[in-house]
Amino acid sequence: MSKKILTGKVIKDKNDKTIIVLVKRKYSHPFFGKVVTTSKKYHAHDSDNKFKIGDDVKIIESKPFSKMKKWEVVIN
């Protein structure tokens, strides 16, 4: 099974080696047919502390780094 890759925007970078990424998704509501936008925050591992607030990043599933941190930033 392949690992998921998500694209989002950095909204917090205060913690050491950790960023919080906001990922927005759009989908069609099954009954009403309207387009609905949902968002979710992911804690991602940033080993070099090089990403700042407002950066667009890609994150990939990885081994758990901590209780909340199960994603890692993809180096482009």
VENLINVEN-V868190 format. One record per backbone hydrogen bond with DSSP energy under -1.0 kcal/mol. CO is the residue of the C=O (numbers start at 1). NH is the residue of the N-H. E is the energy in kcal/mol with one decimal. If there is no record, write none. Layout:
co = {CO;CO}
nh = {NH;NH}
e = {E;E}
This chain:
co = {4;6;8;9;10;12;15;17;19;20;20;21;22;23;25;27;29;34;36;38;40;42;44;45;46;52;55;57;58;59;60;69;69;70;71;72}
nh = {61;59;57;22;54;20;18;46;44;11;12;42;9;40;38;36;33;29;27;25;23;21;19;73;49;55;10;8;74;6;72;65;66;62;45;60}
e = {-1.7;-2.7;-2.5;-2.9;-2.5;-2.2;-1.1;-1.8;-3.0;-2.8;-1.2;-2.6;-2.0;-1.9;-2.7;-3.3;-1.4;-3.2;-2.1;-3.1;-2.9;-3.1;-2.3;-2.1;-1.2;-1.8;-2.5;-2.4;-2.9;-2.5;-2.4;-3.1;-1.3;-2.0;-2.3;-2.7}
